[in-house]
């Protein structure tokens, strides 16, 4: 597997939320009991010169090349996967301190009911099986694409 990343093309996004639904289904997210989806879609209103325009966004962990979340975790729960280049986690030793979440510039880290870290893992199990992440698979406009780095 080559190192990879998910590319987002804002110009193609319609904020349909198909990516969010696919992510929630893939990760069995229980939003009724407070679990937060790893991918979110939103519409942002911009006002320039008295005119209104809208920006559609689909966001999740950016799997930063040198992510501060990896460096700041006191229990080394976050790590860069050498094969995929994704930022993955093992929450076995997570103490729920929240340093990683506080450091994340896009609010991509959450905690489960037991207070342990959870975040987008780029659907690593799908990638290892030769498939694309669930959010990329369902995007009807091609706003999300998988690229090798």
N, C-alpha and C positions, 0 to 999 in steps of 0.2 A: 504494500500500500504506500503510495506517495503521500508526503505531507499535504494536507488539504485545508480548504477554508470554504465557508459559505459566503458567496457574494450577494449583496442586496442592491438591486437597481430601483431606486426610489421612483424613477420616472415610469416604471411598469406596475408599481403597486397600486392597488385599489382599496386596500384595507378591508378585504373581504373576510379575513380571519380564517381562511382555510388552513393556513400554516399553523395557527394557534390551535385549532381543533385537532389537526393531525398530531401535533406535539402532545396535547393532552391525552389523546387516545393511545399513542405510542408509549407514553410514560405512565399511563393509568392515573392521571392527576385527579384528585378528589377535591374539586373547587367548592363543593357544598360544605366541606369540613375545613375550609380555610387554606387548602394547598394552592400555591400560586403557579400558574403555567410558566414554563421556562421561556416560551416565546410569546411575545405580545404584539398586538397590532393596534395602531392608534391613528387618529386624524388630528393633525395640529393645524390650527388656524393662524395664518400670518397676516398681518395688516401692514401694508406699505402704501404710503401716499393716499391714505383713505380707502384703499382697495383691499378687498379680502381675497385671500387665496388659501388653498388647503394643501398640506403636505401629508402624504400617506406613508406610514412607517411600519416596518416589521422588525422587531428587535429581539435579540437573545444574546447570550454570551458571545463576545467577539473573538474568544480564544486568542487573546493578545500574545504576540510573540514573546514578550518579556513581561507577563502580567504581574502586577503588584500583588494580586491575591495569592499567587504562588509564593512570592517572597515573604509576605507578611504573616502567613499562617504559622502559629507557634507549634503546631503538631504535624506539620508537613502533610496535611490532608489533600492539598491540591498539588498537581504536578503536570508537567508537559509530557505528553505521550510522544516518544521519539519517532515512532512509526507514522502516526497520523498528523502530528503537530498540534493536536487539540489539547486544551486544558481540561484534564480529567480530575476526578476526586475519588478518594476512599475515605468515607466518613467514620470508619471504625474508631479512630482516636479523636474525633471531633469533640471539642469541649463546649461548642456553641458560643464562643466568645464574641463572634460577630466582626472581628477585625477584617476578615476578607470581604464581607458584605459592605462594611463602611468604606473600604478602600476602592471597591468597584465603581468606576465612573458611570456605568449605565444601569446600576441596580439589578444585575443579572444573577445574583446569588440569593438563595432563600434557605429556609431551614424547615425541616419536616416536623411532625408532631413530637418527636423525641428531642427536638432542639439541635439536630445534626444537619450539616450542610447538604444542600442539593442544588444542582445547576444543570444547565444544558451540557450534555456530553457529546454533542454533534451526532447523536445516534451511533455511537461507536460500534455497537453490536451489529447494526445494519451495514456500516461501512466494512467491517471485517468479513461480512457475508457477501460483499460485492454489490451492495445496494446503496442508494443515496439516502440521506436523512429524510425522515417523514415529511418535514416542512417543505423541503425541496421537491419531493415527489408529487405533492398535491397542488403546488402553486400554479393556478390556472393561467397566469399572465407571464410566467417566466421571470418574475421579479427576484426569485431566489434561485441561485444556481450553485452547483458544486464545482470547484476548481482545484486542481493540484497546484501546490505552491512551487 
